[in-house]
Structure formats: C-alpha cells, structure tokens
Amino acid sequence: MEHPRLSPRTSVANLLAASPRVASTLLDLRVDCIGCSMNHFCDLQEMCRQYGLELEAVMKQVSKKMEVHASR
C-alpha cells in the first residue's frame, strides 16, 4: 500500500493501514489509538491534543518509522 502524505490531518486509521509498523511507535507513546473504533475519525493532531503530546515530535517519530517500513 502506498504511504499517505504525512500531515497533522492524517487519520490514525490511514496511517496504520499504510504502515502497520507505526503501531509500535503508538504503543511506545502509550496511546490507545490502535484498537480504538474512533481511529478512522481521529487524526494525528487530535491524538496529540488528547494525549498531551507534541505534534512535531510525534510526526518525526512516525515519519522515521514509515521510512524504515518503506525501505524493506
């Protein structure tokens, strides 16, 4: 699957579908988004707001994981 262009408005569901290895990053961040039924509606910006995380730092972590996944 082609990776979505990463932005603050990227939904968690689309992110996980395109790059399943991002799940480990979300687990490390201790967010419950992986099994949440709302992850189709929640985007990275909202996730960070809800969990008190810095958006730019999270996007860097996710981007790095997506790059590793794409190179395999």
N, CA, C and O atoms as a GROMACS GRO file, in nm:
protein
  288
    1MET      N    1   0.084  -0.119   0.000
    1MET     CA    2   0.000   0.000   0.000
    1MET      C    3   0.088   0.124   0.000
    1MET      O    4   0.190   0.129   0.069
    2GLU      N    5   0.049   0.223  -0.077
    2GLU     CA    6   0.125   0.347  -0.082
    2GLU      C    7   0.105   0.424   0.048
    2GLU      O    8  -0.005   0.428   0.103
    3HIS      N    9   0.212   0.486   0.095
    3HIS     CA   10   0.205   0.561   0.219
    3HIS      C   11   0.135   0.694   0.196
    3HIS      O   12   0.159   0.762   0.096
    4PRO      N   13   0.047   0.731   0.290
    4PRO     CA   14  -0.018   0.861   0.277
    4PRO      C   15   0.084   0.971   0.304
    4PRO      O   16   0.183   0.951   0.375
    5ARG      N   17   0.061   1.086   0.247
    5ARG     CA   18   0.146   1.200   0.278
    5ARG      C   19   0.118   1.236   0.423
    5ARG      O   20   0.004   1.262   0.461
    6LEU      N   21   0.222   1.238   0.502
    6LEU     CA   22   0.206   1.262   0.645
    6LEU      C   23   0.178   1.409   0.672
    6LEU      O   24   0.252   1.497   0.628
    7SER      N   25   0.070   1.434   0.743
    7SER     CA   26   0.034   1.569   0.784
    7SER      C   27  -0.038   1.560   0.918
    7SER      O   28  -0.076   1.450   0.959
    8PRO      N   29  -0.056   1.672   0.986
    8PRO     CA   30  -0.130   1.669   1.111
    8PRO      C   31  -0.272   1.615   1.095
    8PRO      O   32  -0.332   1.566   1.191
    9ARG      N   33  -0.326   1.623   0.973
    9ARG     CA   34  -0.463   1.579   0.947
    9ARG      C   35  -0.471   1.435   0.897
    9ARG      O   36  -0.580   1.389   0.861
   10THR      N   37  -0.360   1.362   0.895
   10THR     CA   38  -0.361   1.221   0.855
   10THR      C   39  -0.435   1.141   0.962
   10THR      O   40  -0.401   1.150   1.080
   11SER      N   41  -0.534   1.064   0.922
   11SER     CA   42  -0.608   0.986   1.021
   11SER      C   43  -0.522   0.872   1.073
   11SER      O   44  -0.438   0.818   1.001
   12VAL      N   45  -0.543   0.838   1.197
   12VAL     CA   46  -0.468   0.729   1.258
   12VAL      C   47  -0.495   0.598   1.183
   12VAL      O   48  -0.402   0.519   1.163
   13ALA      N   49  -0.617   0.575   1.142
   13ALA     CA   50  -0.652   0.453   1.069
   13ALA      C   51  -0.576   0.444   0.937
   13ALA      O   52  -0.522   0.338   0.904
   14ASN      N   53  -0.573   0.552   0.861
   14ASN     CA   54  -0.500   0.552   0.734
   14ASN      C   55  -0.351   0.530   0.756
   14ASN      O   56  -0.286   0.460   0.678
   15LEU      N   57  -0.300   0.589   0.859
   15LEU     CA   58  -0.159   0.574   0.892
   15LEU      C   59  -0.125   0.428   0.923
   15LEU      O   60  -0.026   0.375   0.873
   16LEU      N   61  -0.207   0.366   1.006
   16LEU     CA   62  -0.183   0.226   1.043
   16LEU      C   63  -0.203   0.132   0.925
   16LEU      O   64  -0.132   0.032   0.912
   17ALA      N   65  -0.299   0.162   0.839
   17ALA     CA   66  -0.323   0.077   0.722
   17ALA      C   67  -0.206   0.084   0.624
   17ALA      O   68  -0.166  -0.017   0.566
   18ALA      N   69  -0.151   0.203   0.607
   18ALA     CA   70  -0.042   0.223   0.512
   18ALA      C   71   0.092   0.174   0.566
   18ALA      O   72   0.177   0.128   0.489
   19SER      N   73   0.111   0.184   0.695
   19SER     CA   74   0.239   0.148   0.756
   19SER      C   75   0.214   0.083   0.892
   19SER      O   76   0.223   0.150   0.995
   20PRO      N   77   0.182  -0.046   0.893
   20PRO     CA   78   0.149  -0.115   1.018
   20PRO      C   79   0.258  -0.106   1.125
   20PRO      O   80   0.228  -0.116   1.244
   21ARG      N   81   0.382  -0.087   1.085
   21ARG     CA   82   0.490  -0.078   1.184
   21ARG      C   83   0.481   0.048   1.270
   21ARG      O   84   0.547   0.058   1.373
   22VAL      N   85   0.399   0.143   1.228
   22VAL     CA   86   0.378   0.263   1.308
   22VAL      C   87   0.309   0.227   1.440
   22VAL      O   88   0.316   0.302   1.536
   23ALA      N   89   0.244   0.113   1.444
   23ALA     CA   90   0.176   0.068   1.567
   23ALA      C   91   0.273   0.064   1.684
   23ALA      O   92   0.237   0.101   1.796
   24SER      N   93   0.396   0.019   1.660
   24SER     CA   94   0.493   0.012   1.770
   24SER      C   95   0.526   0.151   1.823
   24SER      O   96   0.549   0.168   1.942
   25THR      N   97   0.529   0.250   1.735
   25THR     CA   98   0.554   0.388   1.778
   25THR      C   99   0.438   0.437   1.864
   25THR      O  100   0.459   0.501   1.967
   26LEU      N  101   0.316   0.407   1.822
   26LEU     CA  102   0.199   0.449   1.901
   26LEU      C  103   0.196   0.379   2.036
   26LEU      O  104   0.159   0.440   2.137
   27LEU      N  105   0.236   0.253   2.039
   27LEU     CA  106   0.244   0.182   2.168
   27LEU      C  107   0.349   0.246   2.258
   27LEU      O  108   0.326   0.263   2.378
   28ASP      N  109   0.464   0.281   2.201
   28ASP     CA  110   0.569   0.348   2.279
   28ASP      C  111   0.521   0.481   2.336
   28ASP      O  112   0.562   0.521   2.445
   29LEU      N  113   0.433   0.548   2.263
   29LEU     CA  114   0.378   0.676   2.309
   29LEU      C  115   0.265   0.658   2.411
   29LEU      O  116   0.217   0.754   2.470
   30ARG      N  117   0.225   0.533   2.430
   30ARG     CA  118   0.120   0.496   2.526
   30ARG      C  119  -0.016   0.559   2.491
   30ARG      O  120  -0.087   0.610   2.577
   31VAL      N  121  -0.048   0.554   2.362
   31VAL     CA  122  -0.180   0.599   2.318
   31VAL      C  123  -0.265   0.476   2.287
   31VAL      O  124  -0.211   0.372   2.250
   32ASP      N  125  -0.394   0.488   2.301
   32ASP     CA  126  -0.486   0.375   2.282
   32ASP      C  127  -0.545   0.369   2.142
   32ASP      O  128  -0.644   0.300   2.119
   33CYS      N  129  -0.486   0.439   2.049
   33CYS     CA  130  -0.545   0.455   1.915
   33CYS      C  131  -0.549   0.327   1.833
   33CYS      O  132  -0.633   0.315   1.744
   34ILE      N  133  -0.463   0.233   1.859
   34ILE     CA  134  -0.454   0.114   1.776
   34ILE      C  135  -0.585   0.036   1.776
   34ILE      O  136  -0.632  -0.005   1.669
   35GLY      N  137  -0.644   0.014   1.889
   35GLY     CA  138  -0.767  -0.063   1.897
   35GLY      C  139  -0.893   0.020   1.907
   35GLY      O  140  -1.002  -0.034   1.925
   36CYS      N  141  -0.880   0.150   1.896
   36CYS     CA  142  -0.994   0.239   1.914
   36CYS      C  143  -1.080   0.246   1.788
   36CYS      O  144  -1.028   0.259   1.678
   37SER      N  145  -1.210   0.236   1.806
   37SER     CA  146  -1.301   0.243   1.691
   37SER      C  147  -1.310   0.384   1.632
   37SER      O  148  -1.361   0.401   1.522
   38MET      N  149  -1.260   0.482   1.704
   38MET     CA  150  -1.264   0.620   1.655
   38MET      C  151  -1.141   0.657   1.572
   38MET      O  152  -1.131   0.770   1.524
   39ASN      N  153  -1.046   0.563   1.555
   39ASN     CA  154  -0.922   0.599   1.486
   39ASN      C  155  -0.944   0.633   1.338
   39ASN      O  156  -0.854   0.687   1.273
   40HIS      N  157  -1.062   0.602   1.285
   40HIS     CA  158  -1.095   0.642   1.148
   40HIS      C  159  -1.127   0.792   1.141
   40HIS      O  160  -1.117   0.853   1.035
   41PHE      N  161  -1.164   0.848   1.252
   41PHE     CA  162  -1.205   0.989   1.258
   41PHE      C  163  -1.100   1.077   1.324
   41PHE      O  164  -1.099   1.199   1.305
   42CYS      N  165  -1.012   1.016   1.400
   42CYS     CA  166  -0.910   1.090   1.476
   42CYS      C  167  -0.784   1.104   1.391
   42CYS      O  168  -0.738   1.007   1.329
   43ASP      N  169  -0.728   1.223   1.388
   43ASP     CA  170  -0.605   1.244   1.313
   43ASP      C  171  -0.489   1.266   1.411
   43ASP      O  172  -0.509   1.272   1.532
   44LEU      N  173  -0.369   1.278   1.356
   44LEU     CA  174  -0.251   1.294   1.441
   44LEU      C  175  -0.261   1.416   1.531
   44LEU      O  176  -0.222   1.412   1.648
   45GLN      N  177  -0.312   1.524   1.477
   45GLN     CA  178  -0.325   1.648   1.554
   45GLN      C  179  -0.417   1.627   1.675
   45GLN      O  180  -0.384   1.668   1.786
   46GLU      N  181  -0.530   1.565   1.652
   46GLU     CA  182  -0.626   1.539   1.761
   46GLU      C  183  -0.567   1.440   1.862
   46GLU      O  184  -0.583   1.459   1.982
   47MET      N  185  -0.500   1.336   1.813
   47MET     CA  186  -0.438   1.239   1.902
   47MET      C  187  -0.339   1.308   1.995
   47MET      O  188  -0.339   1.284   2.116
   48CYS      N  189  -0.255   1.394   1.939
   48CYS     CA  190  -0.156   1.464   2.021
   48CYS      C  191  -0.223   1.556   2.122
   48CYS      O  192  -0.180   1.566   2.237
   49ARG      N  193  -0.328   1.623   2.080
   49ARG     CA  194  -0.400   1.712   2.172
   49ARG      C  195  -0.461   1.632   2.286
   49ARG      O  196  -0.452   1.672   2.403
   50GLN      N  197  -0.523   1.519   2.253
   50GLN     CA  198  -0.589   1.436   2.354
   50GLN      C  199  -0.490   1.378   2.456
   50GLN      O  200  -0.523   1.364   2.574
   51TYR      N  201  -0.370   1.344   2.411
   51TYR     CA  202  -0.273   1.279   2.497
   51TYR      C  203  -0.163   1.372   2.547
   51TYR      O  204  -0.070   1.328   2.616
   52GLY      N  205  -0.172   1.500   2.514
   52GLY     CA  206  -0.073   1.597   2.562
   52GLY      C  207   0.065   1.575   2.502
   52GLY      O  208   0.166   1.595   2.570
   53LEU      N  209   0.069   1.535   2.375
   53LEU     CA  210   0.196   1.509   2.307
   53LEU      C  211   0.229   1.624   2.213
   53LEU      O  212   0.139   1.693   2.163
   54GLU      N  213   0.357   1.645   2.189
   54GLU     CA  214   0.399   1.749   2.095
   54GLU      C  215   0.388   1.696   1.953
   54GLU      O  216   0.452   1.597   1.918
   55LEU      N  217   0.308   1.762   1.873
   55LEU     CA  218   0.278   1.717   1.737
   55LEU      C  219   0.403   1.699   1.652
   55LEU      O  220   0.418   1.595   1.587
   56GLU      N  221   0.492   1.796   1.651
   56GLU     CA  222   0.612   1.788   1.566
   56GLU      C  223   0.698   1.668   1.603
   56GLU      O  224   0.750   1.599   1.515
   57ALA      N  225   0.715   1.642   1.732
   57ALA     CA  226   0.796   1.529   1.777
   57ALA      C  227   0.732   1.397   1.735
   57ALA      O  228   0.802   1.305   1.691
   58VAL      N  229   0.601   1.388   1.748
   58VAL     CA  230   0.531   1.265   1.709
   58VAL      C  231   0.541   1.244   1.559
   58VAL      O  232   0.564   1.132   1.513
   59MET      N  233   0.525   1.351   1.483
   59MET     CA  234   0.534   1.338   1.337
   59MET      C  235   0.673   1.293   1.294
   59MET      O  236   0.686   1.217   1.198
   60LYS      N  237   0.777   1.339   1.362
   60LYS     CA  238   0.913   1.294   1.331
   60LYS      C  239   0.928   1.145   1.358
   60LYS      O  240   0.985   1.072   1.277
   61GLN      N  241   0.877   1.099   1.473
   61GLN     CA  242   0.886   0.956   1.507
   61GLN      C  243   0.810   0.871   1.406
   61GLN      O  244   0.860   0.768   1.360
   62VAL      N  245   0.691   0.914   1.371
   62VAL     CA  246   0.608   0.839   1.276
   62VAL      C  247   0.674   0.838   1.138
   62VAL      O  248   0.677   0.735   1.072
   63SER      N  249   0.725   0.952   1.097
   63SER     CA  250   0.790   0.962   0.967
   63SER      C  251   0.911   0.868   0.958
   63SER      O  252   0.932   0.802   0.857
   64LYS      N  253   0.988   0.865   1.064
   64LYS     CA  254   1.106   0.777   1.068
   64LYS      C  255   1.063   0.631   1.056
   64LYS      O  256   1.126   0.554   0.982
   65LYS      N  257   0.959   0.592   1.126
   65LYS     CA  258   0.910   0.454   1.120
   65LYS      C  259   0.857   0.422   0.981
   65LYS      O  260   0.876   0.311   0.932
   66MET      N  261   0.790   0.518   0.918
   66MET     CA  262   0.738   0.497   0.783
   66MET      C  263   0.852   0.479   0.683
   66MET      O  264   0.842   0.398   0.591
   67GLU      N  265   0.961   0.555   0.700
   67GLU     CA  266   1.076   0.543   0.611
   67GLU      C  267   1.140   0.405   0.624
   67GLU      O  268   1.178   0.345   0.524
   68VAL      N  269   1.152   0.356   0.747
   68VAL     CA  270   1.209   0.223   0.770
   68VAL      C  271   1.120   0.119   0.704
   68VAL      O  272   1.170   0.026   0.639
   69HIS      N  273   0.991   0.132   0.719
   69HIS     CA  274   0.896   0.037   0.660
   69HIS      C  275   0.904   0.040   0.508
   69HIS      O  276   0.900  -0.066   0.444
   70ALA      N  277   0.917   0.157   0.450
   70ALA     CA  278   0.922   0.170   0.304
   70ALA      C  279   1.050   0.112   0.245
   70ALA      O  280   1.051   0.067   0.131
   71SER      N  281   1.157   0.114   0.323
   71SER     CA  282   1.285   0.066   0.271
   71SER      C  283   1.297  -0.086   0.274
   71SER      O  284   1.396  -0.140   0.224
   72ARG      N  285   1.202  -0.155   0.331
   72ARG     CA  286   1.208  -0.302   0.340
   72ARG      C  287   1.140  -0.368   0.225
   72ARG      O  288   1.136  -0.490   0.217
   0.00000   0.00000   0.00000
